Amino acid sequence: MPGRGLRGPARRPALRAGATLVALHKPMNVLSQFTPEGGWPGLGGFGLPKGVYAAGRLDRDSEGLLLLTDDGRLQARIAAPGSGIRKTYLAQVEGAPDDRALGRLRDGVALRDGPARALAARAVPPPGWLGPRDPPVRARRSVPDHWIELVLGEGRNRQVRRMTAHVGLPTLRLVRVRIGPWALGGLAPGEWREEGPPPPG
């Protein structure tokens, strides 16, 4: 069941010469915009370079890699839901991700806005480099939780959460760790660094 935006390999994203690209580890409960809204803080308090804007978004209740740039063309390409740029997520899910559930994620599930599938889905050990979430995850003692890694070739609204819920694995915590050639690396929540053009290949 092919998902939208997965018709072929994507062209590698290119950064315009002289443009600024920033990788930020967006914390939980921060909006992917500079202005606060609805009582939630925005990106204005992180000391980011002037003139950059988020390339795509990361839900308020999700964490991890957010790219910001003053290259409008690159910004639009990363933000486009069907860009084909691969995005990698770590999801802490409620329940046991057995082969059947992971296979359904790879084969494709039917969501309200169309079919969706993961390019890769596998169980992984808890990421030891990732500190506790603030606020803490509310896990149930009677139901185990595990971590899975998902790679998507598109970026629809709350897609990972909807896909895992569809196969009986509600997402408790979601962390984006890679967008195309750019990775979260060792950034702590709220930290950022300037990135160069993507490496060739």
C-alpha positions as a printed Julia matrix, in Angstrom:
201×3 Matrix{Float64}:
  0.0    0.0    0.0
  2.07   2.93  -1.16
  1.84   6.17   0.76
  1.64   9.59  -0.79
  4.95  11.16  -1.74
  6.78   7.82  -2.01
  6.9    7.38  -5.76
 10.66   7.45  -6.13
 13.95   8.59  -4.62
 14.05  12.25  -3.64
 16.63  14.67  -4.91
 19.11  15.61  -2.2
 18.22  18.9   -0.54
 20.62  21.72  -1.42
 21.51  24.78   0.65
 21.92  28.04  -1.25
 25.46  29.46  -1.09
 25.75  31.93   1.77
 22.46  30.85   3.34
 22.07  29.98   7.01
 20.81  26.6    8.18
 20.34  25.84  11.87
 19.66  22.52  13.6
 17.71  22.96  16.84
 16.72  20.37  19.43
 13.16  21.56  20.02
 12.05  20.74  23.55
  8.68  19.37  24.55
  5.84  21.92  24.79
  7.52  24.51  22.54
  5.88  25.67  19.32
  7.65  25.51  15.94
  7.23  29.28  15.5
  8.85  32.32  17.03
  5.78  33.83  18.63
  4.08  32.27  21.66
  0.49  31.22  21.27
 -2.19  29.76  23.5
  0.05  29.93  26.55
  2.81  27.88  24.86
  6.26  29.42  24.26
  7.75  29.81  20.79
 11.32  29.76  19.51
 12.1   33.36  20.42
 13.97  32.5   23.6
 16.7   30.33  22.08
 18.92  33.08  20.64
 18.6   31.81  17.07
 20.14  33.78  14.17
 18.0   36.53  12.71
 16.12  35.85   9.52
 15.71  32.08   9.88
 12.35  30.33   9.9
 11.32  26.77  10.6
 11.55  24.43   7.62
  8.51  22.34   8.36
  7.15  21.85  11.82
  7.32  19.6   14.82
  4.23  19.25  16.97
  4.21  21.03  20.31
  4.17  17.71  22.16
  7.01  16.25  20.08
 10.75  16.79  20.52
 13.92  16.66  18.52
 15.36  17.99  15.3
 13.89  21.15  13.82
 15.68  22.82  10.91
 15.52  26.59  10.45
 16.87  28.5    7.46
 16.76  31.78   5.55
 16.88  29.83   2.28
 13.25  30.07   1.17
 13.56  27.39  -1.49
 15.06  24.84   0.9
 12.55  25.8    3.59
  9.64  25.17   1.23
 11.08  21.87   0.03
 11.63  20.46   3.52
  8.19  21.67   4.64
  6.29  20.12   1.72
  4.44  16.99   2.95
  5.26  15.05  -0.22
  8.88  16.19  -0.6
 10.23  12.66  -0.26
 12.9   13.85   2.19
 13.32  11.08   4.71
 12.65  11.82   8.35
 13.65   9.45  11.14
 11.82   9.27  14.46
 12.22   7.45  17.75
  8.85   6.69  19.32
  8.24   5.38  22.81
  5.08   3.33  22.41
  2.67   1.65  24.77
  2.63  -2.09  24.19
  4.95  -4.6   22.55
  6.03  -3.89  18.94
  5.92  -7.44  17.58
  6.77  -8.46  14.02
  3.14  -8.23  12.94
  2.69  -4.63  14.1
  6.02  -3.53  12.63
  5.19  -5.29   9.38
  1.87  -3.43   9.14
  3.71  -0.12   9.56
  6.07  -1.05   6.71
  3.34  -2.45   4.47
  1.04   0.51   5.0
 -2.01   1.48   7.0
 -5.16   3.31   5.92
 -5.48   6.69   7.6
 -8.36   9.13   7.13
 -6.29  11.26   4.74
 -5.03   8.3    2.73
 -2.66   5.34   2.97
  0.63   5.75   4.8
  3.61   3.51   5.29
  7.0    3.59   6.93
 10.06   3.12   4.76
 11.56   1.33   7.79
 10.18   0.29  11.15
 12.05  -1.65  13.82
 12.21  -2.12  17.56
 15.23  -0.47  19.2
 16.65  -0.34  22.73
 15.77   2.69  24.87
 18.03   5.56  23.73
 20.44   5.99  26.62
 21.57   9.4   25.34
 18.07  10.81  25.66
 17.31  12.25  29.07
 13.95  12.16  30.85
 11.19  14.21  29.32
  9.9   17.34  31.01
  7.08  16.76  31.88
  7.62  13.03  32.49
  5.91  10.44  30.33
  2.81   9.02  31.99
  3.33   5.3   31.59
  0.95   2.65  32.93
  2.47   0.05  35.22
  0.2   -2.64  33.83
  1.23  -2.04  30.2
  4.88  -2.24  29.1
  6.36   0.4   26.85
  9.05   0.02  24.2
 10.91   2.11  21.64
 10.69   1.86  17.87
 12.48   3.64  15.05
 10.42   4.82  12.08
 11.61   6.32   8.8
  9.03   8.24   6.77
  9.26   9.71   3.29
  6.51  12.24   3.9
  5.33  14.44   6.73
  1.59  14.66   7.28
  0.03  16.12  10.41
  0.7   13.87  13.44
  1.44  11.03  11.06
  3.66   8.93  13.32
  1.19   9.07  16.2
 -1.71   8.14  13.96
  0.18   5.26  12.36
  1.34   3.7   15.63
 -2.13   4.06  17.16
 -3.59   2.33  14.11
 -1.54  -0.8   14.83
 -2.29  -0.77  18.57
  0.89   0.99  19.74
 -0.07   4.44  21.06
  2.86   6.85  21.07
  3.88   8.15  24.5
  6.94  10.15  23.43
  8.14  11.17  19.98
 11.62  12.41  19.07
 12.73  13.3   15.54
 16.4   12.48  15.1
 17.09  13.04  11.38
 15.83  15.04   8.39
 17.48  13.98   5.14
 21.26  14.25   5.66
 20.96  16.34   8.84
 20.93  14.64  12.26
 20.13  15.73  15.79
 23.55  14.53  16.94
 24.51  15.45  20.49
 22.28  18.5   20.84
 20.53  18.79  24.19
 16.99  20.2   24.36
 17.12  23.92  23.55
 20.6   23.75  21.99
 21.3   24.56  18.36
 24.17  24.67  15.88
 24.72  26.05  12.4
 24.9   23.45   9.66
 26.74  23.48   6.37
 25.58  22.12   3.01
 24.71  18.41   2.97
 27.67  16.14   2.17
 27.84  14.75  -1.35
 26.5   11.32  -2.06
